[in-house]
């Protein structure tokens, strides 16, 4: 496949953001490599959140919370939440949960979440802040 930036060399890589094939770091960093999806993507995320708010009253208080909305826009939190979702939704065994039933997947997910929380091996401040805020909001209802 030909590099879609310079259109001369064979492509060796794909951009992780826009999936365009490119041949070198020079092409990747060139001015002709623009990522239009990156500009529109945050807008679409906000639309998805807004539509979910209307359709899922169980989680309304979480999704309407300004701190939760702010945290959900953080790329590092999105990455780690996506990883957790992949653990649960991996029916083909492409991730870490090959051959596990739902309860076993929940155990793997809980272990991963413990690693991401304060004191864990992969301690992440955004995850900890997100989890703490969810707990706070959940306690307000009780």
Steps between C-alpha positions, in 0.01 A plus 500: 500500500627844409563771761195727488700804606790508252348256246846374402624241751349178626311557828634323807285651774149625573414811696343397833257793487377511140621160368667655194793290369838675497860403425716697742511731799561789262168431327318448830619838629459683169252782458308300240406247771195661655257317722152645438334228710685624808324837484151351462544207739454693829174642365366154421597373846297775661202413282524134598515589869198727465294231323599245764384737775149504358476125451648360821349652813692259726822685418361852459660639814841367395485625141359841593771564760741766373804335658414164341446670162838671532677177595335305217660740252849412628675271247678301773168420671340409166788263428476321834119482494517354149742237627256407778210480253706278270556258787125462548398495133770269368303197384757381246789488749698767317588680820592355842176318567524204262274220614370682807136522603339830601582466871863421423515802269366713786780365721761593236337844463509555878868401514580741215304778674685435827830531313386835356381644830710668772771266628465268200779396267367722218374776729320766296375826648219546245358153572517559875330839469229350275431206733492724808252736334276207399508379864414850626204532265381150583515574874293818456208287380520246783 
